[in-house]
Amino acid sequence: MSAVPLRSVSAGAPPRLAGVWLADQLGTSVAARVQATGHAELDAQLPGGGWPLGAMTELLQPAAGLHVWQLVLPALAQATAARPGAVVLVAPPYEPFAPALRAGGLDAARLCRVQTTTAAQALWAAEQALRCRDVQAVLAWLPQAAPESLRRLQLAAAQMGQLLWVFRPAKVRQQASPAPLRLWVEAVGGSGGAELQVQVLKRRGPPMEQPLVLPASNAALARVLAASSARGAGRRAPQQTPLVHGSVLPWAAWLGRLPAGGVQHALDRMAVVAHPR
């Protein structure tokens, strides 16, 4: 009988096994696939070093729809540049702003916005999008989703290996979630939201002691948004300027536009899909 070689393991350091992590270590796996977030500080705090592919990322926000794109846009730009596939937006509260998306590297023609009128329709649309081979990423705003519904989305994402972000309100923070990655996101630094504060609430690893503070935008995006704001100010009377929380709308909801004054800024060449009745 041939001898089996043995590996020497330090007594003070347990061996690392695939799919297993210690409480004080971030989970890692050779089989795990991630998409870099585009924010180095955030990558360092996420298992595998990025947004998980084939798993749900749940983002909780005090204000729905605000400051979403500044967090996910770098990853979407990288992902869509590397491989084909649509990016599906399910029930977004604001119209994304195409020039700012292009400035961030995302082709607006890759986006498909799904309009729904009920929570059930939004969940149905998100699951169908996840099961479509031509979809690369899904962003779904689901304020009323039950845990069992979220589990269906998590399973669909795992089967197809897509990026999935689910945006939910701050009030569900104490509810259980099947998402392996859960973050709290809010703007800080004054009424304009000069920076973005990100707290990792749940991950495969130890609790995050301090939140991260990320920049709100880069120079290219700032120029596009400033030019758009200037043009909009020239077309509107002062009393028609949209307000949010008692102040002038900061960065026009940052890549999103409120339907103020009956005007909506839609994406160029964006497909709109209605749920079947």
Summary of the structure (lengths in Angstrom):
residues: 277
radius of gyration: 20.5
end to end distance: 69.9
largest distance: 89.8
contacts: 831
relative contact order: 0.19
helix: 31%
strand: 24%
